Amino acid sequence: MKHIIKGVALSVAVSAALAANPAVGAEAKYPNRPIRFVVGFLPGGPSDTIARVVSGKLAEALGVAVIVDNRAGAGGNVSADIVADAPPDGHTLLLGTGAPLVVAPIIGQKVGFDPDKDFAAVSTLGGSMSILSAHPSLPASNVKELIALARAKPGEINFASSGVGSANHLAAELLSSMANIKLTHVPYKGSGAALPALIGGEVKLGFGPILPAIPHVKAGRIKALGVTGLKRALAAPDVPTIAEQGLPGFHVDSWYGVFVPAKTPRPIVARLNAELVRILALPEVKERLSRDGVEPAGSTPEHLNNIVQAEKKVWTQVIREGNIKVQ
């Protein structure tokens, strides 16, 4: 009888412990159903490619399906809103970027989430740099010549972007701030419209993804002036960085990371982190993502948080100086 009583007492104690610390029970059962990987952009772009490459490997590791759910809209804000409201059990992941998690609140967009309170960082996935290109009619073949020309003709050189507050818009604003020049912004609806505008001479300058620009550079339809990374791009090794052309410290990277709802148990975050870091180090994953201009890299949650906070400081200053607002 005593053994029965002790057994019941132990069972009650364990149940109480699980109730008091749901992380213990949740981690033991995780995952127990398919995982939803929410991506805030349409299929075919870098974000979607990364999500699909990683999700396949993650499904193998966790033993459940990992379903990529494309929820495009408002520069990634729609997807972030979905994940912020999801149950914090590790079965809903967000492919996060700087647009919703850094820029949107600074630029004054109305969002249904708080980037600082509603998400927990898991790991970086990687990043991709951009290329600064010019129309052949612009009398500048490098960044130093561009700066000299812009200072001589303030406001006369226009540049394309994929929209107000987009990464390529902010890159141009950062260039203007660091070089003390004034450029005129011409926003388009996406990089798919901005690049043809540059090629056609509607605008003289523009930042954008490297891989779509390179064929046009080789054909002489546009000129490559510099890349935005800390080092030269593998896809364009002959194009110098902007930093090495007289603007040390210039660096703009489109980063990608995985986030979960804020109250997700720490053991689940740790499990996801370990798997993602391992996956991103696989040779086949590196090779596949590199073909799309993405440099894969996993990290600790703390490192991803540091990236977010560092970008907030940079873009807050740039957005305020440029008086950039939602239109």
Backbone torsions as a table, in degrees:
resi	resn	phi	psi	omega
1	MET	NA	-42.1	178.9
2	LYS	-59.5	-39.0	-179.9
3	HIS	-64.8	-37.8	179.2
4	ILE	-65.2	-45.3	179.8
5	ILE	-60.8	-44.1	179.4
6	LYS	-62.5	-38.5	-179.7
7	GLY	-65.5	-42.3	178.5
8	VAL	-64.4	-41.3	179.9
9	ALA	-62.8	-40.7	179.5
10	LEU	-65.1	-42.5	179.0
11	SER	-61.1	-43.1	178.8
12	VAL	-63.6	-41.1	-180.0
13	ALA	-63.6	-43.1	179.5
14	VAL	-63.7	-45.1	179.7
15	SER	-60.6	-39.6	179.0
16	ALA	-66.0	-39.4	-179.9
17	ALA	-64.9	-40.4	179.4
18	LEU	-66.9	-37.3	179.3
19	ALA	-67.3	-39.1	179.9
20	ALA	-73.3	-28.9	-178.7
21	ASN	-131.4	81.1	-176.1
22	PRO	-61.5	-19.4	179.5
23	ALA	-60.2	-34.1	-177.9
24	VAL	-65.1	-49.8	-179.8
25	GLY	-68.5	-41.4	-177.6
26	ALA	-63.5	-41.2	-178.0
27	GLU	-66.6	-36.6	-178.3
28	ALA	-67.8	-31.9	-177.4
29	LYS	-95.2	-4.1	-171.4
30	TYR	-84.7	138.6	-13.9
31	PRO	-87.5	151.9	-178.6
32	ASN	-119.1	9.3	176.5
33	ARG	-163.5	172.9	179.7
34	PRO	-57.3	148.7	179.8
35	ILE	-101.9	136.4	179.5
36	ARG	-100.4	121.7	-179.1
37	PHE	-108.8	102.2	-172.7
38	VAL	-88.1	126.7	-178.6
39	VAL	-120.1	128.8	-173.8
40	GLY	-87.2	20.1	-178.0
41	PHE	-138.6	162.2	-177.0
42	LEU	-68.4	157.1	176.0
43	PRO	-59.6	146.9	176.0
44	GLY	105.3	-21.3	179.8
45	GLY	-86.6	177.4	-179.1
46	PRO	-57.8	-41.7	-179.4
47	SER	-60.8	-45.0	-179.7
48	ASP	-65.5	-42.0	179.7
49	THR	-61.0	-47.4	179.4
50	ILE	-59.0	-46.6	-177.7
51	ALA	-60.5	-41.0	-176.8
52	ARG	-73.3	-37.1	177.4
53	VAL	-65.6	-46.9	-177.7
54	VAL	-69.7	-39.7	-175.8
55	SER	-63.1	-36.2	178.3
56	GLY	-62.3	-45.1	179.2
57	LYS	-69.4	-36.9	-179.2
58	LEU	-67.6	-36.5	177.3
59	ALA	-62.7	-41.3	177.7
60	GLU	-61.6	-40.9	-176.0
61	ALA	-72.3	-38.0	-173.9
62	LEU	-94.5	-14.6	177.0
63	GLY	78.5	17.4	174.9
64	VAL	-135.9	161.5	177.1
65	ALA	-68.2	141.2	173.2
66	VAL	-117.9	108.7	-170.8
67	ILE	-100.4	120.9	177.0
68	VAL	-77.8	124.4	-177.9
69	ASP	-117.2	101.4	-179.3
70	ASN	-78.4	114.9	178.9
71	ARG	-124.7	72.3	-177.5
72	ALA	-70.4	149.7	176.8
73	GLY	148.0	134.8	174.6
74	ALA	56.8	39.1	175.2
75	GLY	64.4	26.9	-179.5
76	GLY	101.9	-6.7	-178.4
77	ASN	-66.4	-34.9	-179.1
78	VAL	-62.1	-45.7	-179.2
79	SER	-65.3	-40.2	179.3
80	ALA	-64.1	-39.1	178.9
81	ASP	-62.5	-40.3	179.8
82	ILE	-61.8	-46.9	-176.6
83	VAL	-71.0	-36.3	178.7
84	ALA	-59.1	-32.9	-178.0
85	ASP	-92.8	-1.9	-176.8
86	ALA	-77.5	156.6	175.6
87	PRO	-59.0	137.4	-177.9
88	PRO	-83.8	66.0	-175.5
89	ASP	-124.8	10.7	178.0
90	GLY	82.1	3.7	-178.7
91	HIS	-98.8	2.6	174.1
92	THR	-132.7	119.1	-179.1
93	LEU	-114.2	150.8	175.6
94	LEU	-115.3	128.9	167.3
95	LEU	-83.8	101.1	-173.7
96	GLY	-91.6	146.6	174.5
97	THR	-134.4	174.7	-178.8
98	GLY	-68.9	-23.5	-176.4
99	ALA	-58.5	-57.2	179.7
100	PRO	-80.3	-33.3	-170.3
101	LEU	-89.3	-14.5	179.4
102	VAL	-123.9	-57.2	-169.0
103	VAL	-75.7	-44.0	-173.2
104	ALA	-51.6	-50.1	-179.7
105	PRO	-66.1	-34.7	-177.9
106	ILE	-69.0	-38.6	-174.7
107	ILE	-82.7	-6.4	174.6
108	GLY	94.1	17.0	176.4
109	GLN	-73.8	141.9	177.1
110	LYS	-83.3	117.0	-179.3
111	VAL	-125.3	156.9	-178.2
112	GLY	-96.2	24.6	-178.7
113	PHE	-146.4	162.1	175.9
114	ASP	-113.5	111.0	-176.9
115	PRO	-57.7	-29.1	-177.6
116	ASP	-81.9	-24.3	-172.2
117	LYS	-113.8	-22.3	-169.9
118	ASP	-98.3	-3.0	-176.5
119	PHE	-133.4	152.5	171.5
120	ALA	-118.2	129.6	178.9
121	ALA	-72.4	144.7	177.1
122	VAL	-114.0	-59.6	-179.2
123	SER	-165.6	150.6	167.2
124	THR	-69.0	157.1	172.5
125	LEU	-111.6	-26.6	-179.6
126	GLY	150.8	-169.1	-178.8
127	GLY	-156.1	163.8	176.9
128	SER	-140.5	138.5	178.7
129	MET	-90.6	170.5	178.1
130	SER	-114.3	171.3	178.0
131	ILE	-122.2	138.9	175.1
132	LEU	-94.9	118.4	-177.0
133	SER	-121.8	156.5	179.8
134	ALA	-132.9	153.0	173.4
135	HIS	-70.5	144.7	-177.9
136	PRO	-55.6	-24.2	-178.8
137	SER	-75.5	-14.3	178.2
138	LEU	-74.9	122.3	-177.0
139	PRO	-77.8	60.2	176.7
140	ALA	-151.4	129.8	-177.6
141	SER	-111.7	-1.9	176.9
142	ASN	-154.3	177.0	-174.5
143	VAL	-68.1	-38.4	179.4
144	LYS	-61.5	-42.8	178.4
145	GLU	-67.3	-36.4	177.5
146	LEU	-62.8	-45.5	-179.7
147	ILE	-61.4	-44.5	179.0
148	ALA	-61.5	-42.3	-179.9
149	LEU	-66.2	-43.1	-179.1
150	ALA	-66.1	-34.5	177.9
151	ARG	-69.8	-32.6	178.5
152	ALA	-76.3	-26.2	-177.6
153	LYS	-131.8	68.3	-175.2
154	PRO	-60.4	127.8	177.4
155	GLY	81.2	-5.7	-176.1
156	GLU	-86.3	-20.1	179.4
157	ILE	-93.5	122.0	179.5
158	ASN	-101.1	155.9	-179.7
159	PHE	-135.8	146.6	179.0
160	ALA	-90.6	151.2	170.0
161	SER	-143.6	170.1	178.4
162	SER	-90.3	14.5	176.5
163	GLY	139.0	158.7	-179.7
164	VAL	-62.6	127.9	179.3
165	GLY	82.9	0.7	177.4
166	SER	-70.3	165.2	-177.5
167	ALA	-60.2	-40.5	-178.5
168	ASN	-74.8	-27.4	172.8
169	HIS	-65.5	-48.3	-178.3
170	LEU	-66.4	-32.3	176.5
171	ALA	-61.3	-42.5	178.9
172	ALA	-67.6	-37.0	178.0
173	GLU	-67.6	-37.4	176.5
174	LEU	-65.5	-41.7	176.1
175	LEU	-59.2	-45.4	179.8
176	SER	-60.9	-42.1	-178.5
177	SER	-66.9	-47.6	-176.4
178	MET	-70.4	-31.6	-177.7
179	ALA	-94.9	-4.2	-178.8
180	ASN	57.5	52.9	177.7
181	ILE	-128.7	167.9	177.9
182	LYS	-124.0	121.2	175.7
183	LEU	-115.8	158.0	-179.3
184	THR	-105.4	125.4	-174.9
185	HIS	-85.4	132.7	174.0
186	VAL	-126.0	98.7	-178.0
187	PRO	-78.4	142.8	174.7
188	TYR	-121.8	171.0	179.0
189	LYS	-90.2	79.4	177.7
190	GLY	96.7	158.3	-180.0
191	SER	-68.2	-22.7	177.4
192	GLY	-65.1	-22.1	176.3
193	ALA	-99.1	-28.8	-176.9
194	ALA	-69.5	-41.6	-177.9
195	LEU	-64.4	-46.7	176.4
196	PRO	-60.0	-33.7	178.0
197	ALA	-64.1	-38.1	177.3
198	LEU	-69.2	-44.6	179.4
199	ILE	-61.7	-38.5	-178.8
200	GLY	-80.1	-5.9	177.5
201	GLY	86.0	8.4	176.1
202	GLU	-64.1	-32.5	175.1
203	VAL	-130.3	162.2	-175.6
204	LYS	-102.6	-12.1	-170.9
205	LEU	-150.3	156.6	175.7
206	GLY	-178.6	143.0	169.6
207	PHE	-92.9	150.0	177.2
208	GLY	-174.3	176.5	178.4
209	PRO	-58.1	145.5	-175.5
210	ILE	-71.0	-50.0	-170.3
211	LEU	-60.5	-42.5	177.6
212	PRO	-67.0	-25.9	-176.6
213	ALA	-80.9	-32.5	-172.0
214	ILE	-56.6	-45.7	178.6
215	PRO	-57.8	-34.7	-179.8
216	HIS	-75.8	-30.9	174.1
217	VAL	-65.4	-46.2	-179.4
218	LYS	-64.5	-30.8	-179.9
219	ALA	-85.0	-4.8	178.0
220	GLY	83.1	9.3	-178.9
221	ARG	-79.1	-25.2	172.4
222	ILE	-140.8	165.2	178.5
223	LYS	-112.6	137.5	176.1
224	ALA	-90.6	122.0	-178.8
225	LEU	-99.9	-31.2	-178.7
226	GLY	178.4	163.2	176.0
227	VAL	-114.3	158.0	-169.7
228	THR	-93.6	0.6	-177.0
229	GLY	-80.7	174.4	175.1
230	LEU	-78.1	-19.1	175.6
231	LYS	-137.1	166.6	-177.7
232	ARG	-66.8	153.2	-177.4
233	ALA	-82.4	140.7	177.3
234	LEU	-61.2	-32.0	-178.6
235	ALA	-78.3	-14.0	-179.3
236	ALA	-146.3	64.5	-173.5
237	PRO	-65.4	-19.2	-179.5
238	ASP	-86.7	-7.5	-179.6
239	VAL	-93.6	119.2	-177.6
240	PRO	-71.2	158.3	174.4
241	THR	-72.6	158.1	176.0
242	ILE	-67.3	-34.8	-179.4
243	ALA	-60.5	-37.2	-177.7
244	GLU	-82.5	1.9	179.7
245	GLN	-109.6	34.6	173.9
246	GLY	103.2	1.7	177.5
247	LEU	-126.1	68.0	-179.2
248	PRO	-58.5	135.8	-179.1
249	GLY	97.2	-11.7	178.2
250	PHE	-68.8	125.6	-177.4
251	HIS	-159.6	119.3	175.6
252	VAL	-131.4	118.6	-177.6
253	ASP	-125.4	131.5	171.9
254	SER	-85.7	103.7	-175.0
255	TRP	-96.6	158.0	178.7
256	TYR	-131.8	139.3	-179.8
257	GLY	-150.1	165.9	178.3
258	VAL	-106.7	132.3	177.5
259	PHE	-129.2	155.8	175.3
260	VAL	-130.1	166.2	175.3
261	PRO	-54.9	147.0	-167.9
262	ALA	-56.1	-36.9	-174.0
263	LYS	-92.2	16.2	176.8
264	THR	-60.9	131.1	-178.3
265	PRO	-55.1	140.1	-176.8
266	ARG	-58.6	-38.4	178.4
267	PRO	-61.7	-32.6	177.8
268	ILE	-70.9	-42.9	176.4
269	VAL	-58.8	-42.7	179.9
270	ALA	-64.6	-39.5	178.8
271	ARG	-63.9	-47.2	178.6
272	LEU	-62.6	-42.0	-180.0
273	ASN	-60.0	-47.4	-178.5
274	ALA	-60.7	-41.6	-179.5
275	GLU	-68.8	-41.6	-178.7
276	LEU	-66.3	-43.5	178.7
277	VAL	-60.7	-41.5	178.4
278	ARG	-65.0	-45.5	-178.0
279	ILE	-61.6	-43.3	-176.2
280	LEU	-71.0	-13.9	176.6
281	ALA	-91.4	-6.0	-179.5
282	LEU	-68.5	134.0	-178.3
283	PRO	-54.9	-41.2	-177.9
284	GLU	-68.7	-31.7	177.2
285	VAL	-72.0	-42.9	177.3
286	LYS	-59.5	-45.1	-177.9
287	GLU	-64.8	-43.0	-177.9
288	ARG	-66.0	-45.4	-178.0
289	LEU	-72.1	-33.4	178.2
290	SER	-61.9	-31.5	178.6
291	ARG	-63.9	-23.9	178.4
292	ASP	-100.1	14.4	176.5
293	GLY	79.5	15.3	179.9
294	VAL	-106.0	131.8	175.2
295	GLU	-96.6	103.4	-175.8
296	PRO	-70.4	143.0	178.0
297	ALA	-164.2	123.1	173.5
298	GLY	-87.8	166.8	-178.5
299	SER	-158.0	176.4	170.6
300	THR	-76.1	158.1	173.5
301	PRO	-57.7	-36.3	-179.0
302	GLU	-63.3	-39.0	179.3
303	HIS	-64.7	-42.0	178.1
304	LEU	-63.7	-40.9	176.1
305	ASN	-60.8	-39.7	179.4
306	ASN	-63.3	-37.8	177.5
307	ILE	-61.7	-46.3	-179.3
308	VAL	-60.0	-47.2	-177.6
309	GLN	-67.7	-38.8	178.5
310	ALA	-64.4	-41.1	-180.0
311	GLU	-67.4	-33.8	178.0
312	LYS	-58.8	-42.3	-179.5
313	LYS	-64.6	-46.6	-178.1
314	VAL	-63.5	-51.8	-172.8
315	TRP	-75.4	-25.9	173.9
316	THR	-61.4	-45.0	179.7
317	GLN	-66.1	-45.9	-178.2
318	VAL	-63.8	-43.9	-177.8
319	ILE	-66.7	-38.3	178.3
320	ARG	-69.9	-43.9	179.6
321	GLU	-63.1	-39.2	-179.2
322	GLY	-85.8	-2.0	-179.1
323	ASN	51.8	46.6	-177.0
324	ILE	-86.5	126.3	-178.4
325	LYS	-136.2	158.4	176.1
326	VAL	-64.3	135.9	-179.5
327	GLN	-101.4	NA	NA
